[in-house]
């Protein structure tokens, strides 16, 4: 990282998860995240996106495309957080599991 580049926000996952939970509760019109919680699309849409993003991460890694690897990994993490929220789980649940390993 360049010296003059700003360091990433250490709370970015917490901030993102808070937005995801807000969208789940408030369901604002036109929100992609809120639509993923819609029972019409529901969990299948989230699971399909997880599969799609996982494949894109794998292909980016295989192809040595580091920029795409990072971008697709972000998409994968986002959709994983949506799935956790849909199941009433939190980042603290995930942290506890990782900490126990």
C-alpha angles and dihedrals in degrees: 000000000000115000093239094048115104116248115246115262108263089212096054094113092048090048092048093048090050090054091048091051090047091053090049091053101038101032096203115204114258095020114136090205093050090050090057088062092051111116089223091062096016129142095343090064091051092046092048090052091049090053092046094048092045090055091048091051091051093048093047090051092046091049093047092239100149095179092053090044091058094043094048091044089056090052090049093050092047093053091044089054090050089053092049091050091048088057093047094251127135142210087257089060089052092045091050091052093048091046091053092057 
